[in-house]
């Protein structure tokens, strides 16, 4: 069974609470006649009297009082839902990123992001896990991978390239002129990124003669390389800051490039049903503009 028009119910609730059509009209920003008309419509639809006049007061009947109580409860539920939706839409915008990507790429752009994007409340979480955009309180995830995650929208920011990096001092102490020279220097190893990927692509099929330190954390590996301990195989998106600041250099950048493209990359991930969607899309567009030219 369909409900009566919403305006008739709000007129009933206000009039029952104030016991006055006039005061109800002032609260609802309508005329006395409009409130009277809405209540009359409701009485006609329900087939029962909802108010009786007692002196200057309009007193709800027992039926009118009970119905007004239900409407009051319903309005409270509606207001709570609207407040919740408003808070969800206007609360902090939370970005989850790996610590390595936040340190190596994002942190150098945060000042410009704050200046160029009108986003009043941005929170950055550096965490080495795949955040759940439904249950973890995260609105945006900056993820590394193939870009295929169910239930979310994905915009590719950059396709990663691999290349060796070391400290300027290490390069002075260990002249490296061609890929084969790396077989005789300490190679810092990430457990998920074997040197064989790069060496084979460079035509070097031999096994390195020195076993360097192994790492599970990319940022720690790059810091170790910056301290002159060995050569690290870097992902382009993570080494940018160290290269820009001169803490790391690329031994082959000026001669042969020494880059290997991989299928994996960095992606901007969000939910299409997010209450903060308009703000998310504005931020997405900024990230895409910032990485233009890095997706080929």
N, C-alpha and C positions, 0 to 999 in steps of 0.2 A: 504494500500500500504506500502510495506516495506521501511525502511530508507536505504540510502546508507551506506556503511561501515563507522564506526566512524573515522577511520584513514584518510579517504578522506576528511571528514568534518573539522577535526582539521587542516589538511594541508591547506585547502582553507582559513580557518579563519586566520591562522598565516601569510600566504602569502598575503592576502588582507590587513592585518594590517601593515605589513612591506613593502608591494609593492616590495617584493624581495623573490625569491625562496631560495636564499642562506641564508639570515637572518632567514627565516622561518625554514630552515633545522637546523641551529645552535640552535634555540630555542627548537626544537623538538628532538634534539640529533639524527638526521638522516642525510643522504647525500642529496645534491642538487638533484641528480637524483631520489631519493626516493620521494621527494616532488613533483617533476615534474610528476612522474609516477602516484602518487595518484590523482593529479588534473586532469590528462588526463583520468584516470578511471572515475572520477566523471563527467567530461564533456561528456564522452561516454554514461554514464548511464542516464544523464539528457537530452542528445541530444542538448546541447547548449554550446556556447563558454563562458568561465568564466573569462579568462584573455586575454589581448593583450599586446604585448611588445611595450613600448614607450622609445626608447633609451636604457638605462641600467635598466629601471624599468619594472616590471610586473604589469600592472594596471588592476584591476578587471573591468569587464563589469558591466553594470547596474544590470543585473541578478546576477552576481557574488557578487557585493557589497551588494545587498539585502540579498542574502543567507548567506553571511559571517556575516551580522548583526544579523540574526536569530541564527546562530551558536554561536556567542559571547554571546547573551542573554542566550542561553541554557547552555553554559559552566558555566556562572555565577550562574545559578540555580543549576547546578550539584555541583559546588564547595561549595555553601552554604549548600546543603544537606549533602555533605561529611563532612564539618566542623561541622555541627550539630550532625551528627552521631558520629564523633570522640569525640566531647565534651561530648555527652551522655555516651559514653563508658568509657571515662577517667575522668569524673567528680567525685565528692564526692560519696562515697557509704553510703547511709543513712539507718540507722537501727531505727525502731520504736519499743519501748518496754514499757510496763507498768512501772510506777515509782517504784512500789513495787518490780518487778522482777529485774529491773536495780539496785536498791539499795541492794536487798538481795542476789542476785546471780551473776549478770553480772559484777558489779563494782569490785569485788574481783579478776576478771580474766582479766581485761582490759590490765594490764601491760604485762601479759604473751601472750595475744592475739596479742598485738602490736609486741612483740618479735618474735613470732612463725609464724605469717602470714604476708606475704609481701604485705601489703595493705597501700598505702601511704596516703590515704585521707578518713578517716572514721568519720562519724558524727552520734552521738547517740541522738535520741529524746526520752525523757521520757514523755509519754502521755497516759492518761487513756481513750483511745478510740480505736476503730478498724480502723487503718489507711487504706486508699484506695491506693493500690499499683499502680493504674493507674493515679489518679488525684492529689495525695498529695505529690508527689515528694519523695516518700519512695521506697527504693529498697528491703528492707528486713523487715519483721515484726516478732517479737517474741510474739506470741499470746498464750493465755490461753483458752482452750476449748476442744471440742471433736475432733477437727482436720478436720472438714468438712466445708471448705469454697469454694464456686464456683469460677472458673476462675483462680485459683492459684495452685502452687505446695506446698506440705506440707511434712516436715520431722519431725517426732516426736522426741523431745529431751528427755523428761522425763515424766513419769506418776506420778502424784502427790500422796503423802501420807499425811494424816492428823494426827496430834498429839498435845497434850497440851504442852504449854511452859509457863514459868514464870521466874522471876528474881531469882537469887540465894538467895537473902535476903528474898524474899517472901516465898520461900520454907522453910527457917529456921523458919519463923514466923508462917507458916501454914503447919505443917507436912502432906504430902499427900502420902499415901502408896498404895491406890487402887482407881480405878475410882469413886467409890461411895463417896469418901472423897471430890470430887469436888462439890458435891451438897451443901456444906456448906461454900464455898469460893466465892468471887466475880469472875464471869466468864465474861470476855470481849467478846463482841459479834460482829461479822461481819454480816451485813445485808444479805449478800448472802451466808453465811456459818453457818447454825444453829448448835448449840451444840448437838442437838438431833441426828444428823448423827453419831457423834462419840460415844455419851453415849449409844445409842441403840446398836451399834456394840459391845460395851463392856459389854452388858447385863444389863445396867442401864436404867430402864424405868420410873424412877421418874423425876419430874420436879425440876430443881435447886431451892434452897430455897433463894438464893440471886440473885438479878437482877443487873448485872454489866453494865458498859457503852456499848453503841452500836456504831459501826463505819461503815463508808462507805469506808474508806481508810485503806488498810491492813498495809501499812508502819506505819501509825499513831497508829494503834492498837498494833503493835509489839513494837513500841517505848514506848507506855503506859505500856505494860506488863514489859518491861525492867526497868521501873521506879518503879516497885513493886506495881502497882495498882490492879492487878488481874492476872488470868490465861487466856491466849488466845489460841484459836484453830488455829494452824498454818499450812500452806501449806509448804511442805518440800522444795520446790524451793525458797520460800521467806524467810524462817527463817535461812537458812544455815549460812549467815554471822554473825548474832547475836549469834548463837550457837557456831560457831568457835571462836568468840572473847570473849565468856563467859558472854555476856550481858543477855543471856537467857539460861535456862537449861530445860531438859525434865524430869519431875517428874518420869516417868515410864520407862525411857530408859534402866536402868540397871536390872529391875525386869521382866517386862512383855512386854516390847516394846511399847504397847499402840498405834500402828499405824493402820490406816484404809486406805486402797487403794481406790481411786476413779477413775471413768472412764475418767475424764478430765485430761489434762496435758498441758505441755508447748511445743510449736511447732515453728519450723523455717519455715517461709512462704515467697515465692518469686514468680515472674512471669517467666514462661518459655521463653517468648519472650523479656525479658529485654536485652538491648544492653550491659549491664554489666554482662551478665550471667556467663562468665568464672570466674570473680572475686567473684560473689555470690556463685558459687559452691565450690570454694576454702574455703570460709568462712563457708559454710554449713558443709563441711567435718571436719573443726576444731571444730565446735560446737558439731557435732555427736561424735567425739572422746572424747571431754570433758565430755560428758554425757553418755558415754558407761557404761552399767550396771544399768542405772536408768530408763530403758524403760520396764522392766519386771514387 
